[in-house]
Amino acid sequence: MLYASIGSTPMAIDQTIPAPQPGDSARGFVYAFTAYVLWGFLPFYMKAVAHISPFEVIAHRVIWSVPIAAAVLIILGRTAEIRKALTTPRMLAMACLTAALISLNWGVYIWAIGSGRALDAALGYFINPLFSIFLGAVLLKEKLSRFQIAAIALAGLAVALLTWHAGSLPWVSVALTVSWAFYAFFRKTLPIGPTQGFLLEVLLLTPPALAYIVYLMSTGQAHFMASVPIDTWLLVASGLVTATPLIFYGNGAKLLKLSTIGIMQYIAPSMIFVIAIFIFHEPFDTVRLIAFIMIWSALVIYTVPGLIGSRKAT
């Protein structure tokens, strides 16, 4: 899930990253690569908790992410931004919106993997950068190049093909794409670092998450601290699973060029794609193959001109 998300996204990737770097750092590459690989393996964790309600998993992702993100900021001595944000109404309002969007993204991703729709999740994260460009053109009036227009059109045709084939919109892919794109769009308005922003969001989500967990436990519906010990450990691990790749990504993005990050963001959905077909054995017919080829072609059309321009600039 690009958080990126990838759901997480889960693949999810905070796109509020610093200005382009003059060159790539080997340490930055290792950090970012680690983050994307961890997101790529995330479906295995989601399969392990597939028998648990997505709402309960989200609640525990929130609760157990707080101490990890807080510990990182305390160790680094970067808590001032959080204190300021918690006393700034405008920042709190925007953080509430981004927290709601990332929760939606997480929920769809968790449900998709547990319901045998990992291919749809991968498709959503492949489409995401193209939809983000489209969003920028519509909302920010950014001018699109002919390559970007062609890439967006080809991706749109792929979605139309899947809709025609299935008889309905591939809503999982669309929901992941749209929720993440709007999350990234609004997240840019928060003048706060990646880890600080993540902590602010989970802090805002903590009261409802905690209330929901208490409700489940009081009504005997909770998997946490129930008769199956492994469920408790899996839910506790959700914080580590959520926060660790984000922290790696946040540090890696500062040491890499944007063009490098742009290419690396396809690592996670590519891994999800392979896992879905060869390990989860999800159905992959000819129409889906054609649609994915169209998406991959669109990504090439979108990516290659940018890389060529970046090399000429350096």
Order of alpha helices (4+ residues) and beta strands (2+ residues): alpha-alpha-alpha-alpha-alpha-alpha-alpha-alpha-alpha-alpha-alpha-alpha
